[in-house]
Amino acid sequence: MNTCDWALTHQLNQIYHDEEWGVPCFDDQKLFEFLILEGAQAGLNWLTVLKKREHYRKVYQGFNPEKIARFNQRKIDSLLKDPGIIRNKLKVASAKQNAKAYLKLQETTSLSDVLWDFVDGKPIVNRWKKQSQVPAKTDISDQMSKELKRLGFNFVGSTICYAFMQAMGLVNDHLITCKRHKACLLPKLRIK
């Protein structure tokens, strides 16, 4: 096998796996986007989000936190009628709340610095042989969840945080037999 099991279930999963999943990301804008998308995914399959991601980018105005933070009730009502996104009242409200928390955080530090501090600035590299070995959450994702909630974010439970860590490369959970395991290792890490 040359890829992780879950990537074989759909072409969109394969593309996402091969191009994005597990690649270390330090960009605040992309980190913010994925916090919103991981929260939207809660209780659903990630493929559902992948199929709707481009529409999310359109209606969430490129995941611009300033614009999302200003969503009024009319905009929220319109989103809740839009079949191009996951129409869950709490998840849509969460995007606005998280945008406000993000903007407040930006006054003193970056989202990247806060998140990467949980892994000492470099990805945790696991060496899983089977998908069944990969955890749904860890002590670190528990801590990240608590801190994000303290900072005003929501829909950031431990399981969501761990999925986020995997997606954004804070943890490398590609199976050791996967072609992407070594590809997602950083030869030089960002130094703060």
MDTraj code that builds the backbone (N, CA, C; nanometers):
import mdtraj as md
import numpy as np

residues = "MET ASN THR CYS ASP TRP ALA LEU THR HIS GLN LEU ASN GLN ILE TYR HIS ASP GLU GLU TRP GLY VAL PRO CYS PHE ASP ASP GLN LYS LEU PHE GLU PHE LEU ILE LEU GLU GLY ALA GLN ALA GLY LEU ASN TRP LEU THR VAL LEU LYS LYS ARG GLU HIS TYR ARG LYS VAL TYR GLN GLY PHE ASN PRO GLU LYS ILE ALA ARG PHE ASN GLN ARG LYS ILE ASP SER LEU LEU LYS ASP PRO GLY ILE ILE ARG ASN LYS LEU LYS VAL ALA SER ALA LYS GLN ASN ALA LYS ALA TYR LEU LYS LEU GLN GLU THR THR SER LEU SER ASP VAL LEU TRP ASP PHE VAL ASP GLY LYS PRO ILE VAL ASN ARG TRP LYS LYS GLN SER GLN VAL PRO ALA LYS THR ASP ILE SER ASP GLN MET SER LYS GLU LEU LYS ARG LEU GLY PHE ASN PHE VAL GLY SER THR ILE CYS TYR ALA PHE MET GLN ALA MET GLY LEU VAL ASN ASP HIS LEU ILE THR CYS LYS ARG HIS LYS ALA CYS LEU LEU PRO LYS LEU ARG ILE LYS".split()
xyz = np.array([
    [0.0845, -0.1189, 0.0000],
    [0.0000, 0.0000, 0.0000],
    [0.0881, 0.1240, 0.0000],
    [0.0474, 0.2230, -0.0796],
    [0.1248, 0.3464, -0.0895],
    [0.0534, 0.4676, -0.0326],
    [-0.0612, 0.4460, 0.0299],
    [-0.1372, 0.5588, 0.0821],
    [-0.2148, 0.5152, 0.2065],
    [-0.2650, 0.6112, 0.2797],
    [-0.3464, 0.5810, 0.3977],
    [-0.4821, 0.5264, 0.3522],
    [-0.5362, 0.4323, 0.4284],
    [-0.6612, 0.3646, 0.3915],
    [-0.7745, 0.4609, 0.3574],
    [-0.7946, 0.5616, 0.4418],
    [-0.9100, 0.6500, 0.4259],
    [-0.9056, 0.7274, 0.2943],
    [-0.7859, 0.7479, 0.2408],
    [-0.7731, 0.8243, 0.1164],
    [-0.8259, 0.7482, -0.0043],
    [-0.8391, 0.6182, 0.0089],
    [-0.8818, 0.5349, -0.1030],
    [-1.0332, 0.5316, -0.1216],
    [-1.1064, 0.5952, -0.0314],
    [-1.2526, 0.5859, -0.0342],
    [-1.3195, 0.6766, -0.1373],
    [-1.2500, 0.7808, -0.1834],
    [-1.3096, 0.8741, -0.2797],
    [-1.1975, 0.9556, -0.3434],
    [-1.2173, 0.9954, -0.4671],
    [-1.1157, 1.0731, -0.5378],
    [-1.0820, 1.2041, -0.4659],
    [-1.1832, 1.2726, -0.4105],
    [-1.1557, 1.3970, -0.3374],
    [-1.0689, 1.3712, -0.2142],
    [-1.0947, 1.2590, -0.1457],
    [-1.0103, 1.2230, -0.0319],
    [-0.8666, 1.1997, -0.0770],
    [-0.8498, 1.1328, -0.1891],
    [-0.7160, 1.1021, -0.2400],
    [-0.6395, 1.2304, -0.2728],
    [-0.7048, 1.3229, -0.3408],
    [-0.6400, 1.4488, -0.3764],
    [-0.6030, 1.5270, -0.2506],
    [-0.6975, 1.5372, -0.1586],
    [-0.6730, 1.6085, -0.0320],
    [-0.5571, 1.5434, 0.0430],
    [-0.5587, 1.4113, 0.0534],
    [-0.4524, 1.3362, 0.1213],
    [-0.3169, 1.3628, 0.0561],
    [-0.3131, 1.3575, -0.0753],
    [-0.1865, 1.3675, -0.1476],
    [-0.1310, 1.5093, -0.1546],
    [-0.2177, 1.6088, -0.1410],
    [-0.1716, 1.7462, -0.1586],
    [-0.1727, 1.8321, -0.0326],
    [-0.2570, 1.7986, 0.0646],
    [-0.2724, 1.8880, 0.1790],
    [-0.2559, 1.8227, 0.3161],
    [-0.3205, 1.7093, 0.3374],
    [-0.3320, 1.6520, 0.4711],
    [-0.1947, 1.6195, 0.5288],
    [-0.1678, 1.6762, 0.6434],
    [-0.0431, 1.6471, 0.7137],
    [0.0733, 1.7358, 0.6766],
    [0.0544, 1.8274, 0.5824],
    [0.1619, 1.9197, 0.5458],
    [0.1652, 2.0309, 0.6515],
    [0.2777, 2.0486, 0.7211],
    [0.2847, 2.1508, 0.8263],
    [0.2481, 2.2896, 0.7740],
    [0.1539, 2.3513, 0.8409],
    [0.1031, 2.4831, 0.8015],
    [0.1226, 2.5819, 0.9158],
    [0.1831, 2.6948, 0.8850],
    [0.2048, 2.8002, 0.9836],
    [0.1278, 2.9270, 0.9471],
    [0.0497, 2.9212, 0.8402],
    [-0.0231, 3.0374, 0.7894],
    [-0.1528, 3.0582, 0.8669],
    [-0.1652, 3.1710, 0.9344],
    [-0.2826, 3.1981, 1.0176],
    [-0.4141, 3.1887, 0.9415],
    [-0.4170, 3.2421, 0.8194],
    [-0.5415, 3.2412, 0.7416],
    [-0.5874, 3.0986, 0.7132],
    [-0.4954, 3.0124, 0.6736],
    [-0.5319, 2.8737, 0.6446],
    [-0.5671, 2.7994, 0.7733],
    [-0.4951, 2.8267, 0.8801],
    [-0.5273, 2.7640, 1.0090],
    [-0.6688, 2.8023, 1.0527],
    [-0.7029, 2.9297, 1.0359],
    [-0.8378, 2.9760, 1.0706],
    [-0.9427, 2.9050, 0.9850],
    [-0.9181, 2.8970, 0.8542],
    [-1.0116, 2.8286, 0.7646],
    [-1.0359, 2.6851, 0.8109],
    [-0.9299, 2.6147, 0.8439],
    [-0.9456, 2.4757, 0.8830],
    [-1.0099, 2.4593, 1.0201],
    [-0.9919, 2.5552, 1.1095],
    [-1.0654, 2.5485, 1.2367],
    [-1.2154, 2.5548, 1.2097],
    [-1.2548, 2.6426, 1.1187],
    [-1.3964, 2.6548, 1.0837],
    [-1.4461, 2.5264, 1.0168],
    [-1.3699, 2.4758, 0.9211],
    [-1.4126, 2.3554, 0.8480],
    [-1.4149, 2.2316, 0.9377],
    [-1.3174, 2.2177, 1.0244],
    [-1.3176, 2.1018, 1.1159],
    [-1.4376, 2.1089, 1.2098],
    [-1.4723, 2.2287, 1.2541],
    [-1.5912, 2.2444, 1.3378],
    [-1.7183, 2.2106, 1.2615],
    [-1.7231, 2.2495, 1.1348],
    [-1.8398, 2.2182, 1.0510],
    [-1.8524, 2.0678, 1.0296],
    [-1.7402, 1.9998, 1.0274],
    [-1.7378, 1.8554, 1.0030],
    [-1.7871, 1.7747, 1.1222],
    [-1.7850, 1.8305, 1.2406],
    [-1.8179, 1.7560, 1.3634],
    [-1.9415, 1.6682, 1.3445],
    [-1.9236, 1.5384, 1.3681],
    [-2.0331, 1.4430, 1.3566],
    [-2.0596, 1.3936, 1.2160],
    [-1.9843, 1.4456, 1.1197],
    [-2.0032, 1.4084, 0.9798],
    [-1.8729, 1.3510, 0.9236],
    [-1.8793, 1.3078, 0.8008],
    [-1.7633, 1.2570, 0.7302],
    [-1.6884, 1.3740, 0.6674],
    [-1.5542, 1.3708, 0.6698],
    [-1.4755, 1.4796, 0.6129],
    [-1.5046, 1.4988, 0.4643],
    [-1.5419, 1.3924, 0.3957],
    [-1.5748, 1.4022, 0.2539],
    [-1.6904, 1.5003, 0.2323],
    [-1.7844, 1.5047, 0.3237],
    [-1.8955, 1.6000, 0.3156],
    [-1.8422, 1.7426, 0.3086],
    [-1.7426, 1.7717, 0.3920],
    [-1.6829, 1.9056, 0.3937],
    [-1.6035, 1.9304, 0.2659],
    [-1.5271, 1.8321, 0.2228],
    [-1.4494, 1.8502, 0.0998],
    [-1.5393, 1.8840, -0.0185],
    [-1.6541, 1.8202, -0.0266],
    [-1.7469, 1.8461, -0.1365],
    [-1.8047, 1.9873, -0.1305],
    [-1.8096, 2.0455, -0.0114],
    [-1.8698, 2.1774, 0.0073],
    [-1.7660, 2.2887, 0.0280],
    [-1.6397, 2.2523, 0.0319],
    [-1.5356, 2.3489, 0.0693],
    [-1.5310, 2.4717, -0.0211],
    [-1.5386, 2.4535, -0.1515],
    [-1.5327, 2.5698, -0.2408],
    [-1.6507, 2.6631, -0.2187],
    [-1.7675, 2.6070, -0.1920],
    [-1.8835, 2.6917, -0.1651],
    [-1.8671, 2.7637, -0.0305],
    [-1.8124, 2.6937, 0.0679],
    [-1.7813, 2.7605, 0.1951],
    [-1.6908, 2.8807, 0.1708],
    [-1.5887, 2.8621, 0.0896],
    [-1.4950, 2.9720, 0.0625],
    [-1.5676, 3.0915, 0.0013],
    [-1.6661, 3.0620, -0.0831],
    [-1.7416, 3.1697, -0.1469],
    [-1.8301, 3.2422, -0.0444],
    [-1.9144, 3.1689, 0.0264],
    [-2.0108, 3.2339, 0.1155],
    [-1.9474, 3.2854, 0.2446],
    [-1.8304, 3.2303, 0.2823],
    [-1.7580, 3.2816, 0.3989],
    [-1.6509, 3.3822, 0.3548],
    [-1.6659, 3.4313, 0.2322],
    [-1.5848, 3.5386, 0.1769],
    [-1.4348, 3.5129, 0.1948],
    [-1.3936, 3.3956, 0.1466],
    [-1.2528, 3.3590, 0.1539],
    [-1.2048, 3.3338, 0.2959],
    [-1.2987, 3.3032, 0.3835],
    [-1.2688, 3.2833, 0.5262],
    [-1.2004, 3.4062, 0.5850],
    [-1.2479, 3.5208, 0.5421],
    [-1.1981, 3.6473, 0.5937],
    [-1.2582, 3.6686, 0.7328],
    [-1.1764, 3.6650, 0.8391],
    [-1.2312, 3.6744, 0.9743],
    [-1.3020, 3.8068, 1.0027],
    [-1.2534, 3.9175, 0.9443],
    [-1.3191, 4.0468, 0.9666],
    [-1.4616, 4.0447, 0.9127],
    [-1.4788, 3.9869, 0.7942],
    [-1.6118, 3.9817, 0.7333],
    [-1.7032, 3.8828, 0.8052],
    [-1.6496, 3.7677, 0.8427],
    [-1.7304, 3.6669, 0.9130],
    [-1.7754, 3.7210, 1.0484],
    [-1.6881, 3.7930, 1.1176],
    [-1.7222, 3.8488, 1.2496],
    [-1.8378, 3.9483, 1.2396],
    [-1.8568, 4.0075, 1.1211],
    [-1.9645, 4.1063, 1.1023],
    [-2.0924, 4.0460, 1.0449],
    [-2.0977, 3.9152, 1.0293],
    [-2.2210, 3.8542, 0.9788],
    [-2.3382, 3.8964, 1.0669],
    [-2.4423, 3.9505, 1.0039],
    [-2.5625, 3.9879, 1.0789],
    [-2.6639, 3.8732, 1.0710],
    [-2.7762, 3.8913, 1.1358],
    [-2.8765, 3.7839, 1.1400],
    [-2.9300, 3.7509, 1.0009],
    [-2.9408, 3.8514, 0.9176],
    [-2.9882, 3.8276, 0.7806],
    [-2.8917, 3.7350, 0.7053],
    [-2.7620, 3.7602, 0.7190],
    [-2.6612, 3.6766, 0.6534],
    [-2.6653, 3.5345, 0.7113],
    [-2.6770, 3.5232, 0.8416],
    [-2.6819, 3.3912, 0.9060],
    [-2.8057, 3.3149, 0.8595],
    [-2.9193, 3.3825, 0.8536],
    [-3.0425, 3.3181, 0.8047],
    [-3.0260, 3.2700, 0.6607],
    [-2.9586, 3.3506, 0.5797],
    [-2.9343, 3.3119, 0.4406],
    [-2.8429, 3.1895, 0.4334],
    [-2.7404, 3.1842, 0.5176],
    [-2.6505, 3.0684, 0.5202],
    [-2.7249, 2.9418, 0.5622],
    [-2.8173, 2.9560, 0.6553],
    [-2.8913, 2.8400, 0.7042],
    [-2.9868, 2.7826, 0.5993],
    [-3.0100, 2.8571, 0.4926],
    [-3.0943, 2.8087, 0.3825],
    [-3.0099, 2.7607, 0.2640],
    [-2.8788, 2.7731, 0.2747],
    [-2.7892, 2.7440, 0.1632],
    [-2.7480, 2.5961, 0.1637],
    [-2.7923, 2.5159, 0.0672],
    [-2.7575, 2.3739, 0.0642],
    [-2.6109, 2.3488, 0.0304],
    [-2.5371, 2.4534, -0.0046],
    [-2.3955, 2.4382, -0.0369],
    [-2.3051, 2.4272, 0.0843],
    [-2.3627, 2.4506, 0.2033],
    [-2.2863, 2.4354, 0.3271],
    [-2.3624, 2.3414, 0.4207],
    [-2.3025, 2.3111, 0.5331],
    [-2.3687, 2.2296, 0.6352],
    [-2.4580, 2.3251, 0.7143],
    [-2.5887, 2.3068, 0.7020],
    [-2.6853, 2.4023, 0.7564],
    [-2.7216, 2.3672, 0.9003],
    [-2.6290, 2.3944, 0.9878],
    [-2.6482, 2.3705, 1.1298],
    [-2.6337, 2.5055, 1.1998],
    [-2.7375, 2.5456, 1.2702],
    [-2.7410, 2.6776, 1.3335],
    [-2.6202, 2.7004, 1.4250],
    [-2.5866, 2.5996, 1.5050],
    [-2.4746, 2.6147, 1.5983],
    [-2.3413, 2.6252, 1.5256],
    [-2.3258, 2.5505, 1.4171],
    [-2.2001, 2.5543, 1.3427],
    [-2.1830, 2.6862, 1.2684],
    [-2.2897, 2.7398, 1.2149],
    [-2.2824, 2.8691, 1.1466],
    [-2.2538, 2.9802, 1.2481],
    [-2.3208, 2.9765, 1.3611],
    [-2.2947, 3.0754, 1.4667],
    [-2.1510, 3.0630, 1.5178],
    [-2.1013, 2.9411, 1.5211],
    [-1.9655, 2.9156, 1.5668],
    [-1.8626, 2.9851, 1.4774],
    [-1.8870, 2.9868, 1.3474],
    [-1.7936, 3.0532, 1.2559],
    [-1.7794, 3.2006, 1.2930],
    [-1.8913, 3.2659, 1.3224],
    [-1.8877, 3.4072, 1.3623],
    [-1.8148, 3.4239, 1.4955],
    [-1.8465, 3.3395, 1.5920],
    [-1.7810, 3.3449, 1.7226],
    [-1.6297, 3.3222, 1.7087],
    [-1.5925, 3.2238, 1.6274],
    [-1.4505, 3.1945, 1.6104],
    [-1.3764, 3.3057, 1.5378],
    [-1.4455, 3.3735, 1.4471],
    [-1.3841, 3.4881, 1.3801],
    [-1.3566, 3.5992, 1.4809],
    [-1.4507, 3.6234, 1.5704],
    [-1.4294, 3.7254, 1.6742],
    [-1.3134, 3.6864, 1.7664],
    [-1.3086, 3.5586, 1.8055],
    [-1.1999, 3.5111, 1.8927],
    [-1.0652, 3.5228, 1.8209],
    [-1.0631, 3.4899, 1.6929],
    [-0.9415, 3.4995, 1.6128],
    [-0.8920, 3.6443, 1.6079],
    [-0.9823, 3.7373, 1.5809],
    [-0.9428, 3.8777, 1.5715],
    [-0.8907, 3.9304, 1.7046],
    [-0.9527, 3.8886, 1.8127],
    [-0.9048, 3.9297, 1.9458],
    [-0.7660, 3.8725, 1.9716],
    [-0.7457, 3.7471, 1.9354],
    [-0.6154, 3.6833, 1.9536],
    [-0.5075, 3.7563, 1.8745],
    [-0.5417, 3.8001, 1.7534],
    [-0.4464, 3.8679, 1.6661],
    [-0.3933, 3.9985, 1.7263],
    [-0.4623, 4.0516, 1.8251],
    [-0.4163, 4.1750, 1.8890],
    [-0.2881, 4.1536, 1.9684],
    [-0.2631, 4.0283, 2.0108],
    [-0.1473, 4.0013, 2.0956],
    [-0.0509, 3.8960, 2.0412],
    [-0.1005, 3.8070, 1.9579],
    [-0.0155, 3.6987, 1.9069],
    [-0.0781, 3.6420, 1.7804],
    [-0.0185, 3.5382, 1.7278],
    [-0.0752, 3.4745, 1.6092],
    [-0.1378, 3.3411, 1.6463],
    [-0.2357, 3.2999, 1.5688],
    [-0.2967, 3.1691, 1.5888],
    [-0.1911, 3.0608, 1.5705],
    [-0.1053, 3.0788, 1.4740],
    [0.0016, 2.9828, 1.4484],
    [0.0888, 2.9630, 1.5724],
    [0.1302, 3.0726, 1.6344],
    [0.2154, 3.0603, 1.7534],
    [0.1439, 2.9861, 1.8658],
    [0.0178, 3.0178, 1.8876],
    [-0.0584, 2.9508, 1.9936],
    [-0.0667, 2.8010, 1.9662],
    [-0.1035, 2.7644, 1.8442],
    [-0.1228, 2.6229, 1.8115],
    [0.0079, 2.5449, 1.8090],
    [0.1096, 2.5989, 1.7457],
    [0.2365, 2.5273, 1.7335],
    [0.3104, 2.5168, 1.8664],
    [0.2791, 2.6033, 1.9619],
    [0.3390, 2.5896, 2.0950],
    [0.3023, 2.4566, 2.1603],
    [0.1871, 2.4014, 2.1255],
    [0.1453, 2.2734, 2.1848],
    [0.2349, 2.1572, 2.1429],
    [0.3067, 2.1745, 2.0317],
    [0.3963, 2.0684, 1.9836],
    [0.5406, 2.1196, 1.9757],
    [0.5700, 2.2228, 2.0553],
    [0.7047, 2.2808, 2.0620],
    [0.7577, 2.3237, 1.9254],
    [0.6677, 2.3704, 1.8389],
    [0.7086, 2.4277, 1.7118],
    [0.7441, 2.3296, 1.6018],
    [0.7287, 2.2000, 1.6290],
    [0.7591, 2.1020, 1.5246],
    [0.6596, 1.9872, 1.5299],
    [0.6305, 1.9270, 1.4145],
    [0.5291, 1.8212, 1.4108],
    [0.5670, 1.6998, 1.4958],
    [0.4662, 1.6423, 1.5558],
    [0.4815, 1.5114, 1.6192],
    [0.4750, 1.4096, 1.5059],
    [0.5752, 1.3263, 1.4954],
    [0.5798, 1.2275, 1.3871],
    [0.5503, 1.0900, 1.4459],
    [0.4336, 1.0375, 1.4112],
    [0.3953, 0.9044, 1.4568],
    [0.4369, 0.8002, 1.3544],
    [0.4395, 0.6768, 1.3976],
    [0.4829, 0.5681, 1.3096],
    [0.3790, 0.4565, 1.3122],
    [0.2572, 0.4917, 1.2735],
    [0.1480, 0.3951, 1.2733],
    [0.1611, 0.2988, 1.1559],
    [0.1297, 0.1727, 1.1808],
    [0.1312, 0.0717, 1.0742],
    [-0.0085, 0.0454, 1.0198],
    [-0.1103, 0.0682, 1.1046],
    [-0.2490, 0.0429, 1.0651],
    [-0.3351, 0.1625, 1.1050],
    [-0.4378, 0.1887, 1.0262],
    [-0.5290, 0.2997, 1.0549],
    [-0.5928, 0.2845, 1.1928],
    [-0.6156, 0.1612, 1.2359],
    [-0.6790, 0.1363, 1.3657],
    [-0.5928, 0.1825, 1.4832],
    [-0.4649, 0.2078, 1.4605],
    [-0.3762, 0.2553, 1.5665],
    [-0.3879, 0.4062, 1.5894],
    [-0.4388, 0.4776, 1.4913],
    [-0.4437, 0.6235, 1.4974],
    [-0.5517, 0.6665, 1.5977],
    [-0.5139, 0.7471, 1.6974],
    [-0.6130, 0.7889, 1.7980],
    [-0.7087, 0.8949, 1.7450],
    [-0.8211, 0.9087, 1.8123],
    [-0.9174, 1.0137, 1.7785],
    [-0.8851, 1.1433, 1.8518],
    [-0.8137, 1.1316, 1.9631],
    [-0.7714, 1.2484, 2.0399],
    [-0.6535, 1.2072, 2.1270],
    [-0.5843, 1.3070, 2.1809],
    [-0.4679, 1.2829, 2.2658],
    [-0.4690, 1.3827, 2.3812],
    [-0.3744, 1.3687, 2.4718],
    [-0.3609, 1.4666, 2.5799],
    [-0.3338, 1.6063, 2.5241],
    [-0.2553, 1.6127, 2.4172],
    [-0.2250, 1.7432, 2.3576],
    [-0.3496, 1.8047, 2.2956],
    [-0.4300, 1.7249, 2.2273],
    [-0.5529, 1.7814, 2.1696],
    [-0.6497, 1.8221, 2.2805],
    [-0.6474, 1.7504, 2.3937],
    [-0.7282, 1.7911, 2.5104],
    [-0.6850, 1.9298, 2.5580],
    [-0.5541, 1.9498, 2.5690],
    [-0.5000, 2.0783, 2.6154],
    [-0.5304, 2.1896, 2.5157],
    [-0.5152, 2.1592, 2.3859],
    [-0.5432, 2.2583, 2.2827],
    [-0.6901, 2.3001, 2.2869],
    [-0.7778, 2.2038, 2.3024],
    [-0.9206, 2.2313, 2.3105],
    [-0.9508, 2.3258, 2.4272],
    [-0.8956, 2.2965, 2.5424],
    [-0.9188, 2.3809, 2.6610],
    [-0.8693, 2.5228, 2.6383],
    [-0.7516, 2.5358, 2.5788],
    [-0.6959, 2.6690, 2.5552],
    [-0.7765, 2.7471, 2.4522],
    [-0.8155, 2.6816, 2.3440],
    [-0.8954, 2.7508, 2.2436],
    [-1.0298, 2.7957, 2.3008],
    [-1.0907, 2.7122, 2.3827],
    [-1.2166, 2.7516, 2.4475],
    [-1.1934, 2.8706, 2.5397],
    [-1.0819, 2.8683, 2.6126],
    [-1.0497, 2.9796, 2.7028],
    [-1.0334, 3.1093, 2.6232],
    [-0.9828, 3.0975, 2.5012],
    [-0.9619, 3.2145, 2.4158],
    [-1.0886, 3.2579, 2.3428],
    [-1.1995, 3.1860, 2.3647],
    [-1.3273, 3.2271, 2.3081],
    [-1.3726, 3.1500, 2.1857],
    [-1.2965, 3.0508, 2.1425],
    [-1.3360, 2.9690, 2.0277],
    [-1.4367, 2.8640, 2.0730],
    [-1.5193, 2.8185, 1.9786],
    [-1.6071, 2.7054, 2.0094],
    [-1.6087, 2.6078, 1.8923],
    [-1.6753, 2.4939, 1.9128],
    [-1.6660, 2.3807, 1.8211],
    [-1.5193, 2.3417, 1.8038],
    [-1.4504, 2.3352, 1.9162],
    [-1.3087, 2.2990, 1.9187],
    [-1.2849, 2.1939, 2.0279],
    [-1.3697, 2.0920, 2.0297],
    [-1.3490, 1.9825, 2.1238],
    [-1.2211, 1.9078, 2.0911],
    [-1.1809, 1.8182, 2.1782],
    [-1.0541, 1.7472, 2.1627],
    [-1.0464, 1.6669, 2.0333],
    [-1.1542, 1.6003, 1.9954],
    [-1.1527, 1.5212, 1.8714],
    [-1.1400, 1.6125, 1.7497],
    [-1.2101, 1.7248, 1.7509],
    [-1.1975, 1.8225, 1.6429],
    [-1.0545, 1.8770, 1.6378],
    [-0.9983, 1.9066, 1.7547],
    [-0.8614, 1.9588, 1.7586],
    [-0.7615, 1.8565, 1.7047],
    [-0.7824, 1.7287, 1.7361],
    [-0.6870, 1.6296, 1.6858],
    [-0.6975, 1.6161, 1.5336],
    [-0.8187, 1.6160, 1.4809],
    [-0.8364, 1.6115, 1.3354],
    [-0.7717, 1.7341, 1.2711],
    [-0.7847, 1.8484, 1.3359],
    [-0.7219, 1.9717, 1.2895],
    [-0.5694, 1.9579, 1.2915],
    [-0.5154, 1.9021, 1.3995],
    [-0.3708, 1.8822, 1.4104],
    [-0.3202, 1.7925, 1.2975],
    [-0.3951, 1.6894, 1.2658],
    [-0.3570, 1.5997, 1.1561],
    [-0.3600, 1.6744, 1.0230],
    [-0.4670, 1.7475, 0.9997],
    [-0.4841, 1.8185, 0.8729],
    [-0.3747, 1.9224, 0.8507],
    [-0.3414, 1.9966, 0.9559],
    [-0.2475, 2.1082, 0.9441],
    [-0.1031, 2.0689, 0.9730],
    [-0.0786, 1.9396, 0.9893],
    [0.0584, 1.8915, 1.0015],
    [0.1230, 1.9101, 1.1367],
    [0.0457, 1.9443, 1.2385],
    [0.1028, 1.9509, 1.3730],
    [0.1371, 1.8103, 1.4219],
    [0.0697, 1.7136, 1.3636],
    [0.1005, 1.5732, 1.3881],
    [0.1015, 1.5031, 1.2525],
    [0.1990, 1.4163, 1.2317],
    [0.2063, 1.3399, 1.1078],
    [0.1504, 1.2018, 1.1374],
    [0.0273, 1.1784, 1.0959],
    [-0.0392, 1.0500, 1.1176],
    [-0.0528, 0.9695, 0.9887],
    [0.0258, 1.0041, 0.8873],
    [0.0304, 0.9171, 0.7705],
    [0.0894, 0.7835, 0.8158],
    [0.0340, 0.6753, 0.7676],
    [0.0898, 0.5443, 0.7991],
    [0.2338, 0.5381, 0.7479],
    [0.3168, 0.4590, 0.8138],
    [0.4575, 0.4524, 0.7706],
    [0.4717, 0.3905, 0.6320],
    [0.3700, 0.3185, 0.5882],
    [0.3719, 0.2608, 0.4537],
    [0.3227, 0.3601, 0.3478],
    [0.2742, 0.4742, 0.3909],
    [0.2179, 0.5740, 0.3002],
    [0.3294, 0.6572, 0.2366],
    [0.3135, 0.6838, 0.1078],
    [0.4113, 0.7644, 0.0342],
    [0.4245, 0.9054, 0.0917],
    [0.3228, 0.9530, 0.1632],
    [0.3236, 1.0896, 0.2160],
    [0.3890, 1.1010, 0.3534],
    [0.4167, 0.9880, 0.4199],
    [0.4752, 0.9957, 0.5545],
    [0.6053, 1.0748, 0.5525],
    [0.6974, 1.0369, 0.4671],
    [0.8257, 1.1082, 0.4587],
    [0.8095, 1.2440, 0.3922],
    [0.7187, 1.2550, 0.2983],
    [0.6993, 1.3813, 0.2259],
    [0.6527, 1.4935, 0.3180],
    [0.5867, 1.4581, 0.4286],
    [0.5346, 1.5603, 0.5202],
    [0.6312, 1.5942, 0.6330],
    [0.7517, 1.5409, 0.6273],
    [0.8538, 1.5778, 0.7250],
    [0.9200, 1.7079, 0.6797],
    [0.9387, 1.7991, 0.7717],
    [0.9998, 1.9260, 0.7362],
    [1.1519, 1.9170, 0.7517],
    [1.2276, 1.9456, 0.6464],
    [1.3723, 1.9436, 0.6621],
    [1.4220, 2.0597, 0.7501],
    [1.3563, 2.1748, 0.7380],
    [1.3916, 2.2902, 0.8205],
    [1.2610, 2.3461, 0.8776],
    [1.2587, 2.3604, 1.0072],
    [1.1391, 2.4132, 1.0722],
    [1.1531, 2.5625, 1.0945],
    [1.0414, 2.6268, 1.0971],
    [1.0389, 2.7702, 1.1267],
    [1.0934, 2.7924, 1.2663],
    [1.1763, 2.8897, 1.2823],
    [1.2302, 2.9244, 1.4142],
    [1.1629, 3.0533, 1.4575],
    [1.1100, 3.0504, 1.5782],
    [1.0402, 3.1697, 1.6294],
    [1.1399, 3.2776, 1.6646],
])
top = md.Topology()
chain = top.add_chain()
for i, resn in enumerate(residues, 1):
    res = top.add_residue(resn, chain, resSeq=i)
    for name in ("N", "CA", "C"):
        top.add_atom(name, md.element.get_by_symbol(name[0]), res)
traj = md.Trajectory(xyz[None], top)
